[in-house]
Amino acid sequence: MFMFSLAHLTIVGLSLVGFSIASYIYHRKRAAEHLLCPFNGDCDSVVHSEYAFFFTVPVEVWGMLYYVGIALAYFLLTLLPSFASPFVFFMLLGVTITAFLFSLYLTFIQAFTLHEWCTWCLFSAGLCTIILPFSFFGLPFSLSDLLVANHNLIFALHLLAVALGLGGATITDIFFFKFLKDFRISKTEAATLHMLSQIIWFALGFIILTGGGLYVPEADALRASPKFLAKLVIVLVLLVNGAFLNLLISPKLVRISFGSTHAHASHELRRLRRFAFALGAISLTSWYATFFVAMLGARGSFSMLLGGYALLYSLRLPSVNFLNTDLLLPPISGKNKPRHCSGFIVSDLYLLRRRICLPLLLRCFFLASFCFLFILILYIILLFLSTIIRL
């Protein structure tokens, strides 16, 4: 009992530190004051970017709500142990894991989209990471018992996340093709795509969270399940593809449309447009494949399920190529002529490779490495939890 109380009080202390950081950012932003950023960070650029809002609510407000919520909950549980129930700890654990995944998402954006670091944001992400193991150590109940007791709720949330992601991906795909037909993305269109992107990331995070909750109690059986393995591959494709599309390609298209200063390459907009169409097709196909696999039950082998996934994408690809042809583009005139970006225009192949392709390839390499590391961490956590349950 003492160890549980010690873990709970540790979480309370860490949460108060996190609340202080989030509150500092909030009050500085509200007063339009400069944020002191240790270790040569650029906190102002990060906290005033479009990614500083999630569902139109400032990220620091979400942080304040999270930290004060779990601080009060664990403090009350320490003072009044009689209120400790499996459902309460299940909800607290779910919120803590969600905060951890959200902090990874924000760190990912700083690294690969903004290319700027907010030291206070990294401190907050570190606190979320430290709080996570303490929330496991402070469980007075078996993790397996918690997950089994709430299996129906987890499964319902899992299906809801699939439905939300499927609907969001479908609408995003339609809007993306529509917005890119004139080689421009307006501010209203960019805001719409940004909101849809957040919905999709929210759904994908809930799929990972609830999928882990369904996996841990039945790890041995699911590892031998073709349906689970096929769904795992498709979700990994969604994760990597979504990172490339929403955090690399889309922001660059928006910057070009708004005439932001950057190194311009010949036919850059057309090339990015093709990438966007292809990745959009992979996203939509993967979401529908996830839905179909979830509805199949235990039928079908692993190779058959992945073959169906590949077939679904091959059927989707011709329509993407048709939409991307010049036949469907409006005639180039003064009204819809693509904007030229400020900076130099690269026409020489050598300069193109040195100044444009190489940095993009390096960013793609680091992006893929980050995704691989994230997937590896999730796998190790799930393997660790399943091992504890078996012991």
Buried (B, 14 or more C-beta within 10 A) or exposed (E): EEEBBBBBBBBBEBBEBBBEBBBBBBEBBEEEEEBEBEEEBBBBBBBEBEBBBBEEEBBBBBBBEBBBBBBEBBBBBBEEEEEBEBEEBBBBBBBBBBBBBBBBBBBBBBBBBBEBBBBBBBEBBBBBBBBBEBBBEBBBEBBBBBBBBBEEBBEEBBBBBBBBBBBBBBBBBEBBBEBBBBBBBEEEBBEBBBBBBBBBBBBBBBBBBBBBBBBBBBBEEBEEBBBBBBBBBBBBBBBBBBBBBBBBBBBBBBBBBBEEEEBBBEEBBBEBBBBBBBBBBBBBBBBBBBBBBBEBEEEBEBEEBBEBBEEBBEEBBEEBEEBBEEEEBEEEEEEEEBEEBEEEEBEEEEBBEEBBEEEEEEBEEEBEEBBEEBBEEBEEBBEEBBEEBEE
